[in-house]
Amino acid sequence: MPTFHDLRSRRRELLDELDQMAETVAELTAMLDGIAEPIPEEFIEHHEHRAWLQRQQAGVLVILHETERTLLEFGADDWDEA
């Protein structure tokens, strides 16, 4: 079973990963927003990459939720590293 410190570190990693994914999704969305339908072939890969990233974000959110639930079992109020 992971320790409280391990869970706290994993939570920070997941939050950082979510931030990076959100930034990339925002960049791809800005790039794709101005494109009229149908999407030109050169942007299909970007569109697919954005969809993949959004699925990855959902997965990371599930893992983050489970990590935070486990942290709650430790009864700690402050999960951020000091």
N, C-alpha and C positions, 0 to 999 in steps of 0.2 A: 504494500500500500504506500502511495506517495506521501511524503511528509508535507506539512503545512508550507514550509519554505519552497518545496518543489512545486506545489500547486500555485503558490503566489507567483513564482517565476514563470510558470507556464501561462498563467493568466496574463501577465505582462507581455509575453511573446505573442499570444493570441490577439491581444489588443493592438500591438504593433503591426501584426500581419493584416488585421482588418483595416487599419489606417492606410497601409500600402495598397491594398486591394481597392479601397474606396477611391484613392487618388488616381489609380490607373483606370478604373471604371469611369471616373469623371472626365479624364482626358479623352478616353475613347468616345464617350457620349458627346463631348464637345465637338470632336472630329466628325462624328456621324450625324449630328443634328442637322447640319446644313445640306445633307444629301437627300435628293428627291428619290422617291420610289420609282421604279425598282432600283435597288442598290447596285451601283456599278461593281463589276467583278473585282476590281482592285480593293474595294472596301469590305467585301464579304468576309475575308479573313479577320478583319478588325471586328466586325459584327459578331462573328463566331467566338472570337477571343473574349469579347465583352460578356457574352452569354455564359461562357465557361467560367469566367471570373465571378459572375453573379452567383452561379451554382456553388463555387468554392466558398464565397462569402457565407452562404446559407449553412454550409457544412461547418465552417469555423464558428459561426454563431451557436450552433448546436453544441460543439465541443466546449466553447466558452461557458455556455449555460451549465453544462454538466460539471465543469471545473468550479464554477461559482457555487453550485449546489453542494459540492463536496466541501468547499471552504466553509460554507454555512454550518456543516456538520461539526467542524472544528470549533464553532461558536465564536469566531473572531469577527470583530467589527471593522477593523482596518486591514484591508487586503493589500494595499499598496506598500511597496517596500519603502522603508524610511531611509 
